[in-house]
Amino acid sequence: MCDSHHGANPEIELLADDHARGRWALSYFNLDAETGATRRLGVMYDDEYRRIDGAWKIVATRSRILAAV
């Protein structure tokens, strides 16, 4: 198996000093080397971030598949 993940178009909104939310687009491609079968997905991620002990962490995430081939 061979996978390729490409994140793009980040939109990050700072809601407070220690709280933010973001939206990312993901392009995913998978190739099964044995059969030659491929899969492509277009996905949108909506994340919520918190700064915990000085480091930003994802505390919630939601993904939506927008296209699948």
PQR file with spaces between the fields and no chain letter, atoms N, CA, C, O and H, PARSE charges and radii, in Angstrom:
ATOM       1  N    MET     1       0.836   -1.182    0.000 -0.4000 1.5000
ATOM       2  CA   MET     1       0.000    0.000    0.000 -0.0000 2.0000
ATOM       3  C    MET     1       0.882    1.247    0.000  0.5500 1.7000
ATOM       4  O    MET     1       1.949    1.276    0.613 -0.5500 1.4000
ATOM       5  N    CYS     2       0.422    2.243   -0.681 -0.4000 1.5000
ATOM       6  CA   CYS     2       1.095    3.533   -0.724 -0.0000 2.0000
ATOM       7  C    CYS     2       0.038    4.599   -0.477  0.5500 1.7000
ATOM       8  O    CYS     2      -0.985    4.630   -1.162 -0.5500 1.4000
ATOM       9  H    CYS     2      -0.445    2.219   -1.179  0.4000 1.0000
ATOM      10  N    ASP     3       0.276    5.471    0.492 -0.4000 1.5000
ATOM      11  CA   ASP     3      -0.661    6.540    0.829 -0.0000 2.0000
ATOM      12  C    ASP     3      -0.005    7.889    0.647  0.5500 1.7000
ATOM      13  O    ASP     3       1.195    8.047    0.874 -0.5500 1.4000
ATOM      14  H    ASP     3       1.106    5.446    1.048  0.4000 1.0000
ATOM      15  N    SER     4      -0.791    8.852    0.239 -0.4000 1.5000
ATOM      16  CA   SER     4      -0.334   10.236    0.158 -0.0000 2.0000
ATOM      17  C    SER     4      -1.406   11.111    0.795  0.5500 1.7000
ATOM      18  O    SER     4      -2.578   11.032    0.428 -0.5500 1.4000
ATOM      19  H    SER     4      -1.766    8.724    0.054  0.4000 1.0000
ATOM      20  N    HIS     5      -0.998   11.953    1.757 -0.4000 1.5000
ATOM      21  CA   HIS     5      -1.901   12.883    2.429 -0.0000 2.0000
ATOM      22  C    HIS     5      -1.365   14.291    2.196  0.5500 1.7000
ATOM      23  O    HIS     5      -0.177   14.544    2.395 -0.5500 1.4000
ATOM      24  H    HIS     5      -0.046   12.017    2.055  0.4000 1.0000
ATOM      25  N    HIS     6      -2.228   15.201    1.779 -0.4000 1.5000
ATOM      26  CA   HIS     6      -1.804   16.582    1.547 -0.0000 2.0000
ATOM      27  C    HIS     6      -2.815   17.528    2.197  0.5500 1.7000
ATOM      28  O    HIS     6      -3.945   17.657    1.726 -0.5500 1.4000
ATOM      29  H    HIS     6      -3.194   14.996    1.617  0.4000 1.0000
ATOM      30  N    GLY     7      -2.403   18.186    3.277 -0.4000 1.5000
ATOM      31  CA   GLY     7      -3.247   19.172    3.952 -0.0000 2.0000
ATOM      32  C    GLY     7      -3.034   20.541    3.327  0.5500 1.7000
ATOM      33  O    GLY     7      -1.908   20.899    2.983 -0.5500 1.4000
ATOM      34  H    GLY     7      -1.485   18.081    3.660  0.4000 1.0000
ATOM      35  N    ALA     8      -4.104   21.305    3.179 -0.4000 1.5000
ATOM      36  CA   ALA     8      -3.998   22.610    2.521 -0.0000 2.0000
ATOM      37  C    ALA     8      -5.070   23.568    3.032  0.5500 1.7000
ATOM      38  O    ALA     8      -6.016   23.167    3.711 -0.5500 1.4000
ATOM      39  H    ALA     8      -5.019   21.014    3.458  0.4000 1.0000
ATOM      40  N    ASN     9      -4.900   24.825    2.694 -0.4000 1.5000
ATOM      41  CA   ASN     9      -5.873   25.891    2.948 -0.0000 2.0000
ATOM      42  C    ASN     9      -6.288   25.999    4.417  0.5500 1.7000
ATOM      43  O    ASN     9      -7.481   25.999    4.721 -0.5500 1.4000
ATOM      44  H    ASN     9      -4.131   25.150    2.143  0.4000 1.0000
ATOM      45  N    PRO    10      -5.311   26.091    5.338 -0.5600 1.5000
ATOM      46  CA   PRO    10      -5.700   26.208    6.743  0.2800 2.0000
ATOM      47  C    PRO    10      -6.372   27.551    7.022  0.5500 1.7000
ATOM      48  O    PRO    10      -5.915   28.598    6.563 -0.5500 1.4000
ATOM      49  N    GLU    11      -7.440   27.501    7.767 -0.4000 1.5000
ATOM      50  CA   GLU    11      -8.125   28.706    8.252 -0.0000 2.0000
ATOM      51  C    GLU    11      -8.178   28.579    9.771  0.5500 1.7000
ATOM      52  O    GLU    11      -8.960   27.789   10.299 -0.5500 1.4000
ATOM      53  H    GLU    11      -7.811   26.651    8.140  0.4000 1.0000
ATOM      54  N    ILE    12      -7.357   29.346   10.473 -0.4000 1.5000
ATOM      55  CA   ILE    12      -7.276   29.278   11.923 -0.0000 2.0000
ATOM      56  C    ILE    12      -7.848   30.567   12.503  0.5500 1.7000
ATOM      57  O    ILE    12      -7.465   31.664   12.097 -0.5500 1.4000
ATOM      58  H    ILE    12      -6.721   29.988   10.044  0.4000 1.0000
ATOM      59  N    GLU    13      -8.758   30.427   13.444 -0.4000 1.5000
ATOM      60  CA   GLU    13      -9.375   31.572   14.102 -0.0000 2.0000
ATOM      61  C    GLU    13      -9.066   31.514   15.599  0.5500 1.7000
ATOM      62  O    GLU    13      -9.432   30.554   16.277 -0.5500 1.4000
ATOM      63  H    GLU    13      -9.069   29.535   13.773  0.4000 1.0000
ATOM      64  N    LEU    14      -8.399   32.533   16.102 -0.4000 1.5000
ATOM      65  CA   LEU    14      -8.094   32.615   17.526 -0.0000 2.0000
ATOM      66  C    LEU    14      -9.324   33.149   18.242  0.5500 1.7000
ATOM      67  O    LEU    14      -9.755   34.272   17.979 -0.5500 1.4000
ATOM      68  H    LEU    14      -8.102   33.313   15.552  0.4000 1.0000
ATOM      69  N    LEU    15      -9.886   32.367   19.135 -0.4000 1.5000
ATOM      70  CA   LEU    15     -11.108   32.738   19.849 -0.0000 2.0000
ATOM      71  C    LEU    15     -10.800   33.369   21.203  0.5500 1.7000
ATOM      72  O    LEU    15     -11.571   34.195   21.691 -0.5500 1.4000
ATOM      73  H    LEU    15      -9.536   31.455   19.349  0.4000 1.0000
ATOM      74  N    ALA    16      -9.682   32.987   21.810 -0.4000 1.5000
ATOM      75  CA   ALA    16      -9.218   33.518   23.092 -0.0000 2.0000
ATOM      76  C    ALA    16      -7.725   33.219   23.166  0.5500 1.7000
ATOM      77  O    ALA    16      -7.174   32.601   22.255 -0.5500 1.4000
ATOM      78  H    ALA    16      -9.055   32.317   21.413  0.4000 1.0000
ATOM      79  N    ASP    17      -7.073   33.642   24.223 -0.4000 1.5000
ATOM      80  CA   ASP    17      -5.626   33.421   24.344 -0.0000 2.0000
ATOM      81  C    ASP    17      -5.250   31.949   24.269  0.5500 1.7000
ATOM      82  O    ASP    17      -4.174   31.613   23.775 -0.5500 1.4000
ATOM      83  H    ASP    17      -7.520   34.144   24.963  0.4000 1.0000
ATOM      84  N    ASP    18      -6.114   31.071   24.749 -0.4000 1.5000
ATOM      85  CA   ASP    18      -5.808   29.643   24.806 -0.0000 2.0000
ATOM      86  C    ASP    18      -6.827   28.774   24.073  0.5500 1.7000
ATOM      87  O    ASP    18      -6.942   27.583   24.363 -0.5500 1.4000
ATOM      88  H    ASP    18      -6.989   31.344   25.150  0.4000 1.0000
ATOM      89  N    HIS    19      -7.566   29.353   23.127 -0.4000 1.5000
ATOM      90  CA   HIS    19      -8.629   28.618   22.442 -0.0000 2.0000
ATOM      91  C    HIS    19      -8.699   29.071   20.987  0.5500 1.7000
ATOM      92  O    HIS    19      -8.731   30.268   20.702 -0.5500 1.4000
ATOM      93  H    HIS    19      -7.473   30.320   22.891  0.4000 1.0000
ATOM      94  N    ALA    20      -8.723   28.108   20.071 -0.4000 1.5000
ATOM      95  CA   ALA    20      -8.820   28.433   18.648 -0.0000 2.0000
ATOM      96  C    ALA    20      -9.600   27.335   17.940  0.5500 1.7000
ATOM      97  O    ALA    20      -9.817   26.250   18.480 -0.5500 1.4000
ATOM      98  H    ALA    20      -8.697   27.136   20.302  0.4000 1.0000
ATOM      99  N    ARG    21     -10.011   27.646   16.725 -0.4000 1.5000
ATOM     100  CA   ARG    21     -10.618   26.611   15.878 -0.0000 2.0000
ATOM     101  C    ARG    21     -10.034   26.760   14.484  0.5500 1.7000
ATOM     102  O    ARG    21      -9.577   27.831   14.085 -0.5500 1.4000
ATOM     103  H    ARG    21      -9.834   28.527   16.287  0.4000 1.0000
ATOM     104  N    GLY    22     -10.062   25.664   13.766 -0.4000 1.5000
ATOM     105  CA   GLY    22      -9.473   25.680   12.436 -0.0000 2.0000
ATOM     106  C    GLY    22     -10.213   24.775   11.480  0.5500 1.7000
ATOM     107  O    GLY    22     -10.951   23.873   11.875 -0.5500 1.4000
ATOM     108  H    GLY    22     -10.433   24.794   14.090  0.4000 1.0000
ATOM     109  N    ARG    23      -9.990   25.047   10.211 -0.4000 1.5000
ATOM     110  CA   ARG    23     -10.560   24.245    9.128 -0.0000 2.0000
ATOM     111  C    ARG    23      -9.428   23.966    8.140  0.5500 1.7000
ATOM     112  O    ARG    23      -8.681   24.866    7.756 -0.5500 1.4000
ATOM     113  H    ARG    23      -9.391   25.780    9.890  0.4000 1.0000
ATOM     114  N    TRP    24      -9.321   22.706    7.741 -0.4000 1.5000
ATOM     115  CA   TRP    24      -8.281   22.264    6.821 -0.0000 2.0000
ATOM     116  C    TRP    24      -8.894   21.412    5.720  0.5500 1.7000
ATOM     117  O    TRP    24      -9.836   20.656    5.961 -0.5500 1.4000
ATOM     118  H    TRP    24      -9.928   21.975    8.053  0.4000 1.0000
ATOM     119  N    ALA    25      -8.362   21.537    4.526 -0.4000 1.5000
ATOM     120  CA   ALA    25      -8.729   20.638    3.430 -0.0000 2.0000
ATOM     121  C    ALA    25      -7.672   19.538    3.351  0.5500 1.7000
ATOM     122  O    ALA    25      -6.488   19.804    3.558 -0.5500 1.4000
ATOM     123  H    ALA    25      -7.598   22.151    4.331  0.4000 1.0000
ATOM     124  N    LEU    26      -8.083   18.317    3.056 -0.4000 1.5000
ATOM     125  CA   LEU    26      -7.159   17.204    2.912 -0.0000 2.0000
ATOM     126  C    LEU    26      -7.428   16.503    1.590  0.5500 1.7000
ATOM     127  O    LEU    26      -8.569   16.186    1.256 -0.5500 1.4000
ATOM     128  H    LEU    26      -9.045   18.101    2.887  0.4000 1.0000
ATOM     129  N    SER    27      -6.364   16.269    0.851 -0.4000 1.5000
ATOM     130  CA   SER    27      -6.425   15.434   -0.344 -0.0000 2.0000
ATOM     131  C    SER    27      -5.718   14.129   -0.003  0.5500 1.7000
ATOM     132  O    SER    27      -4.560   14.138    0.413 -0.5500 1.4000
ATOM     133  H    SER    27      -5.436   16.526    1.123  0.4000 1.0000
ATOM     134  N    TYR    28      -6.408   13.013   -0.179 -0.4000 1.5000
ATOM     135  CA   TYR    28      -5.872   11.698    0.179 -0.0000 2.0000
ATOM     136  C    TYR    28      -5.876   10.812   -1.056  0.5500 1.7000
ATOM     137  O    TYR    28      -6.862   10.755   -1.790 -0.5500 1.4000
ATOM     138  H    TYR    28      -7.349   13.006   -0.517  0.4000 1.0000
ATOM     139  N    PHE    29      -4.760   10.121   -1.278 -0.4000 1.5000
ATOM     140  CA   PHE    29      -4.641    9.180   -2.396 -0.0000 2.0000
ATOM     141  C    PHE    29      -4.052    7.881   -1.861  0.5500 1.7000
ATOM     142  O    PHE    29      -3.087    7.898   -1.096 -0.5500 1.4000
ATOM     143  H    PHE    29      -3.959   10.168   -0.681  0.4000 1.0000
ATOM     144  N    ASN    30      -4.632    6.758   -2.265 -0.4000 1.5000
ATOM     145  CA   ASN    30      -4.176    5.438   -1.840 -0.0000 2.0000
ATOM     146  C    ASN    30      -4.000    4.556   -3.064  0.5500 1.7000
ATOM     147  O    ASN    30      -4.860    4.527   -3.944 -0.5500 1.4000
ATOM     148  H    ASN    30      -5.416    6.743   -2.887  0.4000 1.0000
ATOM     149  N    LEU    31      -2.887    3.838   -3.120 -0.4000 1.5000
ATOM     150  CA   LEU    31      -2.620    2.890   -4.198 -0.0000 2.0000
ATOM     151  C    LEU    31      -2.318    1.530   -3.584  0.5500 1.7000
ATOM     152  O    LEU    31      -1.429    1.409   -2.741 -0.5500 1.4000
ATOM     153  H    LEU    31      -2.189    3.862   -2.405  0.4000 1.0000
ATOM     154  N    ASP    32      -3.053    0.515   -4.003 -0.4000 1.5000
ATOM     155  CA   ASP    32      -2.766   -0.864   -3.613 -0.0000 2.0000
ATOM     156  C    ASP    32      -1.804   -1.407   -4.668  0.5500 1.7000
ATOM     157  O    ASP    32      -2.207   -1.681   -5.799 -0.5500 1.4000
ATOM     158  H    ASP    32      -3.776    0.614   -4.687  0.4000 1.0000
ATOM     159  N    ALA    33      -0.539   -1.561   -4.297 -0.4000 1.5000
ATOM     160  CA   ALA    33       0.500   -1.958   -5.247 -0.0000 2.0000
ATOM     161  C    ALA    33       0.257   -3.353   -5.826  0.5500 1.7000
ATOM     162  O    ALA    33       0.676   -3.637   -6.948 -0.5500 1.4000
ATOM     163  H    ALA    33      -0.212   -1.339   -3.378  0.4000 1.0000
ATOM     164  N    GLU    34      -0.410   -4.215   -5.078 -0.4000 1.5000
ATOM     165  CA   GLU    34      -0.648   -5.578   -5.562 -0.0000 2.0000
ATOM     166  C    GLU    34      -1.738   -5.634   -6.622  0.5500 1.7000
ATOM     167  O    GLU    34      -1.603   -6.357   -7.609 -0.5500 1.4000
ATOM     168  H    GLU    34      -0.750   -3.984   -4.166  0.4000 1.0000
ATOM     169  N    THR    35      -2.815   -4.879   -6.431 -0.4000 1.5000
ATOM     170  CA   THR    35      -3.950   -4.965   -7.367 -0.0000 2.0000
ATOM     171  C    THR    35      -4.018   -3.783   -8.327  0.5500 1.7000
ATOM     172  O    THR    35      -4.682   -3.863   -9.361 -0.5500 1.4000
ATOM     173  H    THR    35      -2.925   -4.291   -5.629  0.4000 1.0000
ATOM     174  N    GLY    36      -3.337   -2.690   -7.996 -0.4000 1.5000
ATOM     175  CA   GLY    36      -3.408   -1.487   -8.823 -0.0000 2.0000
ATOM     176  C    GLY    36      -4.630   -0.630   -8.515  0.5500 1.7000
ATOM     177  O    GLY    36      -4.825    0.414   -9.137 -0.5500 1.4000
ATOM     178  H    GLY    36      -2.797   -2.625   -7.157  0.4000 1.0000
ATOM     179  N    ALA    37      -5.450   -1.059   -7.564 -0.4000 1.5000
ATOM     180  CA   ALA    37      -6.638   -0.285   -7.198 -0.0000 2.0000
ATOM     181  C    ALA    37      -6.225    1.029   -6.531  0.5500 1.7000
ATOM     182  O    ALA    37      -5.266    1.081   -5.762 -0.5500 1.4000
ATOM     183  H    ALA    37      -5.292   -1.907   -7.059  0.4000 1.0000
ATOM     184  N    THR    38      -6.965    2.070   -6.842 -0.4000 1.5000
ATOM     185  CA   THR    38      -6.683    3.379   -6.248 -0.0000 2.0000
ATOM     186  C    THR    38      -7.935    3.933   -5.583  0.5500 1.7000
ATOM     187  O    THR    38      -9.061    3.549   -5.899 -0.5500 1.4000
ATOM     188  H    THR    38      -7.744    2.028   -7.467  0.4000 1.0000
ATOM     189  N    ARG    39      -7.699    4.840   -4.659 -0.4000 1.5000
ATOM     190  CA   ARG    39      -8.798    5.557   -3.997 -0.0000 2.0000
ATOM     191  C    ARG    39      -8.345    6.984   -3.774  0.5500 1.7000
ATOM     192  O    ARG    39      -7.217    7.236   -3.351 -0.5500 1.4000
ATOM     193  H    ARG    39      -6.784    5.152   -4.402  0.4000 1.0000
ATOM     194  N    ARG    40      -9.244    7.919   -4.065 -0.4000 1.5000
ATOM     195  CA   ARG    40      -9.001    9.337   -3.801 -0.0000 2.0000
ATOM     196  C    ARG    40     -10.130    9.872   -2.953  0.5500 1.7000
ATOM     197  O    ARG    40     -11.298    9.551   -3.169 -0.5500 1.4000
ATOM     198  H    ARG    40     -10.161    7.714   -4.408  0.4000 1.0000
ATOM     199  N    LEU    41      -9.763   10.697   -1.981 -0.4000 1.5000
ATOM     200  CA   LEU    41     -10.758   11.338   -1.131 -0.0000 2.0000
ATOM     201  C    LEU    41     -10.447   12.823   -1.023  0.5500 1.7000
ATOM     202  O    LEU    41      -9.283   13.224   -0.978 -0.5500 1.4000
ATOM     203  H    LEU    41      -8.813   10.958   -1.806  0.4000 1.0000
ATOM     204  N    GLY    42     -11.481   13.621   -0.983 -0.4000 1.5000
ATOM     205  CA   GLY    42     -11.381   15.022   -0.620 -0.0000 2.0000
ATOM     206  C    GLY    42     -12.095   15.178    0.718  0.5500 1.7000
ATOM     207  O    GLY    42     -13.281   14.868    0.824 -0.5500 1.4000
ATOM     208  H    GLY    42     -12.426   13.296   -1.020  0.4000 1.0000
ATOM     209  N    VAL    43     -11.395   15.648    1.730 -0.4000 1.5000
ATOM     210  CA   VAL    43     -11.928   15.694    3.087 -0.0000 2.0000
ATOM     211  C    VAL    43     -11.766   17.089    3.660  0.5500 1.7000
ATOM     212  O    VAL    43     -10.776   17.765    3.379 -0.5500 1.4000
ATOM     213  H    VAL    43     -10.431   15.899    1.645  0.4000 1.0000
ATOM     214  N    MET    44     -12.725   17.526    4.457 -0.4000 1.5000
ATOM     215  CA   MET    44     -12.623   18.785    5.187 -0.0000 2.0000
ATOM     216  C    MET    44     -12.587   18.453    6.670  0.5500 1.7000
ATOM     217  O    MET    44     -13.428   17.706    7.170 -0.5500 1.4000
ATOM     218  H    MET    44     -13.529   16.977    4.685  0.4000 1.0000
ATOM     219  N    TYR    45     -11.607   19.016    7.369 -0.4000 1.5000
ATOM     220  CA   TYR    45     -11.478   18.831    8.817 -0.0000 2.0000
ATOM     221  C    TYR    45     -11.838   20.126    9.523  0.5500 1.7000
ATOM     222  O    TYR    45     -11.385   21.201    9.131 -0.5500 1.4000
ATOM     223  H    TYR    45     -10.924   19.623    6.963  0.4000 1.0000
ATOM     224  N    ASP    46     -12.645   20.022   10.554 -0.4000 1.5000
ATOM     225  CA   ASP    46     -12.960   21.127   11.458 -0.0000 2.0000
ATOM     226  C    ASP    46     -12.395   20.744   12.825  0.5500 1.7000
ATOM     227  O    ASP    46     -12.825   19.761   13.427 -0.5500 1.4000
ATOM     228  H    ASP    46     -13.013   19.148   10.872  0.4000 1.0000
ATOM     229  N    ASP    47     -11.428   21.529   13.311 -0.4000 1.5000
ATOM     230  CA   ASP    47     -10.738   21.205   14.557 -0.0000 2.0000
ATOM     231  C    ASP    47     -10.955   22.287   15.603  0.5500 1.7000
ATOM     232  O    ASP    47     -11.205   23.448   15.279 -0.5500 1.4000
ATOM     233  H    ASP    47     -11.079   22.328   12.822  0.4000 1.0000
ATOM     234  N    GLU    48     -10.856   21.886   16.850 -0.4000 1.5000
ATOM     235  CA   GLU    48     -10.853   22.824   17.969 -0.0000 2.0000
ATOM     236  C    GLU    48      -9.548   22.608   18.727  0.5500 1.7000
ATOM     237  O    GLU    48      -9.154   21.472   18.994 -0.5500 1.4000
ATOM     238  H    GLU    48     -10.654   20.943   17.114  0.4000 1.0000
ATOM     239  N    TYR    49      -8.883   23.711   19.071 -0.4000 1.5000
ATOM     240  CA   TYR    49      -7.579   23.659   19.713 -0.0000 2.0000
ATOM     241  C    TYR    49      -7.634   24.363   21.070  0.5500 1.7000
ATOM     242  O    TYR    49      -8.384   25.321   21.260 -0.5500 1.4000
ATOM     243  H    TYR    49      -9.203   24.633   18.855  0.4000 1.0000
ATOM     244  N    ARG    50      -6.829   23.868   22.003 -0.4000 1.5000
ATOM     245  CA   ARG    50      -6.623   24.503   23.307 -0.0000 2.0000
ATOM     246  C    ARG    50      -5.123   24.530   23.578  0.5500 1.7000
ATOM     247  O    ARG    50      -4.390   23.605   23.228 -0.5500 1.4000
ATOM     248  H    ARG    50      -6.220   23.090   21.849  0.4000 1.0000
ATOM     249  N    ARG    51      -4.691   25.616   24.211 -0.4000 1.5000
ATOM     250  CA   ARG    51      -3.305   25.665   24.659 -0.0000 2.0000
ATOM     251  C    ARG    51      -3.271   25.068   26.063  0.5500 1.7000
ATOM     252  O    ARG    51      -3.887   25.591   26.992 -0.5500 1.4000
ATOM     253  H    ARG    51      -5.287   26.367   24.496  0.4000 1.0000
ATOM     254  N    ILE    52      -2.547   23.975   26.196 -0.4000 1.5000
ATOM     255  CA   ILE    52      -2.459   23.243   27.461 -0.0000 2.0000
ATOM     256  C    ILE    52      -0.983   23.194   27.858  0.5500 1.7000
ATOM     257  O    ILE    52      -0.150   22.673   27.117 -0.5500 1.4000
ATOM     258  H    ILE    52      -2.047   23.551   25.441  0.4000 1.0000
ATOM     259  N    ASP    53      -0.674   23.733   29.018 -0.4000 1.5000
ATOM     260  CA   ASP    53       0.716   23.791   29.494 -0.0000 2.0000
ATOM     261  C    ASP    53       1.641   24.402   28.449  0.5500 1.7000
ATOM     262  O    ASP    53       2.772   23.948   28.275 -0.5500 1.4000
ATOM     263  H    ASP    53      -1.351   24.156   29.620  0.4000 1.0000
ATOM     264  N    GLY    54       1.161   25.436   27.752 -0.4000 1.5000
ATOM     265  CA   GLY    54       1.976   26.168   26.789 -0.0000 2.0000
ATOM     266  C    GLY    54       2.035   25.576   25.396  0.5500 1.7000
ATOM     267  O    GLY    54       2.655   26.172   24.515 -0.5500 1.4000
ATOM     268  H    GLY    54       0.242   25.805   27.894  0.4000 1.0000
ATOM     269  N    ALA    55       1.416   24.427   25.160 -0.4000 1.5000
ATOM     270  CA   ALA    55       1.451   23.789   23.840 -0.0000 2.0000
ATOM     271  C    ALA    55       0.036   23.670   23.286  0.5500 1.7000
ATOM     272  O    ALA    55      -0.886   23.291   24.008 -0.5500 1.4000
ATOM     273  H    ALA    55       0.912   23.944   25.876  0.4000 1.0000
ATOM     274  N    TRP    56      -0.139   23.992   21.999 -0.4000 1.5000
ATOM     275  CA   TRP    56      -1.445   23.869   21.352 -0.0000 2.0000
ATOM     276  C    TRP    56      -1.741   22.398   21.067  0.5500 1.7000
ATOM     277  O    TRP    56      -0.902   21.680   20.524 -0.5500 1.4000
ATOM     278  H    TRP    56       0.610   24.299   21.412  0.4000 1.0000
ATOM     279  N    LYS    57      -2.941   21.961   21.438 -0.4000 1.5000
ATOM     280  CA   LYS    57      -3.392   20.577   21.244 -0.0000 2.0000
ATOM     281  C    LYS    57      -4.746   20.571   20.551  0.5500 1.7000
ATOM     282  O    LYS    57      -5.571   21.456   20.783 -0.5500 1.4000
ATOM     283  H    LYS    57      -3.623   22.545   21.878  0.4000 1.0000
ATOM     284  N    ILE    58      -4.975   19.581   19.705 -0.4000 1.5000
ATOM     285  CA   ILE    58      -6.303   19.366   19.139 -0.0000 2.0000
ATOM     286  C    ILE    58      -7.143   18.693   20.215  0.5500 1.7000
ATOM     287  O    ILE    58      -6.783   17.624   20.709 -0.5500 1.4000
ATOM     288  H    ILE    58      -4.306   18.863   19.516  0.4000 1.0000
ATOM     289  N    VAL    59      -8.263   19.316   20.582 -0.4000 1.5000
ATOM     290  CA   VAL    59      -9.133   18.739   21.611 -0.0000 2.0000
ATOM     291  C    VAL    59     -10.414   18.157   21.014  0.5500 1.7000
ATOM     292  O    VAL    59     -11.114   17.392   21.676 -0.5500 1.4000
ATOM     293  H    VAL    59      -8.554   20.185   20.181  0.4000 1.0000
ATOM     294  N    ALA    60     -10.721   18.514   19.773 -0.4000 1.5000
ATOM     295  CA   ALA    60     -11.880   17.953   19.077 -0.0000 2.0000
ATOM     296  C    ALA    60     -11.635   18.076   17.576  0.5500 1.7000
ATOM     297  O    ALA    60     -11.019   19.035   17.112 -0.5500 1.4000
ATOM     298  H    ALA    60     -10.152   19.136   19.235  0.4000 1.0000
ATOM     299  N    THR    61     -12.119   17.106   16.840 -0.4000 1.5000
ATOM     300  CA   THR    61     -11.990   17.155   15.380 -0.0000 2.0000
ATOM     301  C    THR    61     -13.204   16.490   14.748  0.5500 1.7000
ATOM     302  O    THR    61     -13.797   15.563   15.301 -0.5500 1.4000
ATOM     303  H    THR    61     -12.619   16.327   17.217  0.4000 1.0000
ATOM     304  N    ARG    62     -13.546   16.987   13.587 -0.4000 1.5000
ATOM     305  CA   ARG    62     -14.651   16.422   12.815 -0.0000 2.0000
ATOM     306  C    ARG    62     -14.195   16.391   11.364  0.5500 1.7000
ATOM     307  O    ARG    62     -13.660   17.381   10.864 -0.5500 1.4000
ATOM     308  H    ARG    62     -13.065   17.739   13.137  0.4000 1.0000
ATOM     309  N    SER    63     -14.397   15.279   10.690 -0.4000 1.5000
ATOM     310  CA   SER    63     -14.028   15.201    9.273 -0.0000 2.0000
ATOM     311  C    SER    63     -15.266   14.897    8.446  0.5500 1.7000
ATOM     312  O    SER    63     -16.150   14.150    8.864 -0.5500 1.4000
ATOM     313  H    SER    63     -14.832   14.475   11.096  0.4000 1.0000
ATOM     314  N    ARG    64     -15.305   15.490    7.277 -0.4000 1.5000
ATOM     315  CA   ARG    64     -16.400   15.258    6.324 -0.0000 2.0000
ATOM     316  C    ARG    64     -15.799   14.915    4.977  0.5500 1.7000
ATOM     317  O    ARG    64     -14.992   15.676    4.442 -0.5500 1.4000
ATOM     318  H    ARG    64     -14.587   16.097    6.937  0.4000 1.0000
ATOM     319  N    ILE    65     -16.184   13.775    4.422 -0.4000 1.5000
ATOM     320  CA   ILE    65     -15.730   13.401    3.089 -0.0000 2.0000
ATOM     321  C    ILE    65     -16.567   14.166    2.080  0.5500 1.7000
ATOM     322  O    ILE    65     -17.793   14.050    2.054 -0.5500 1.4000
ATOM     323  H    ILE    65     -16.840   13.156    4.856  0.4000 1.0000
ATOM     324  N    LEU    66     -15.891   14.952    1.246 -0.4000 1.5000
ATOM     325  CA   LEU    66     -16.579   15.768    0.247 -0.0000 2.0000
ATOM     326  C    LEU    66     -16.600   15.094   -1.121  0.5500 1.7000
ATOM     327  O    LEU    66     -17.511   15.316   -1.917 -0.5500 1.4000
ATOM     328  H    LEU    66     -14.896   15.047    1.266  0.4000 1.0000
ATOM     329  N    ALA    67     -15.599   14.280   -1.382 -0.4000 1.5000
ATOM     330  CA   ALA    67     -15.536   13.588   -2.670 -0.0000 2.0000
ATOM     331  C    ALA    67     -14.800   12.275   -2.478  0.5500 1.7000
ATOM     332  O    ALA    67     -13.812   12.211   -1.747 -0.5500 1.4000
ATOM     333  H    ALA    67     -14.859   14.100   -0.734  0.4000 1.0000
ATOM     334  N    ALA    68     -15.279   11.233   -3.129 -0.4000 1.5000
ATOM     335  CA   ALA    68     -14.631    9.929   -3.077 -0.0000 2.0000
ATOM     336  C    ALA    68     -14.667    9.303   -4.453  0.5500 1.7000
ATOM     337  O    ALA    68     -15.722    9.202   -5.079 -0.5500 1.4000
ATOM     338  H    ALA    68     -16.082   11.285   -3.722  0.4000 1.0000
ATOM     339  N    VAL    69     -13.501    8.881   -4.920 -0.4000 1.5000
ATOM     340  CA   VAL    69     -13.390    8.246   -6.235 -0.0000 2.0000
ATOM     341  C    VAL    69     -12.602    6.973   -6.081  0.5500 1.7000
ATOM     342  O    VAL    69     -12.378    6.263   -7.062 -0.5500 1.4000
ATOM     343  H    VAL    69     -12.644    8.962   -4.412  0.4000 1.0000
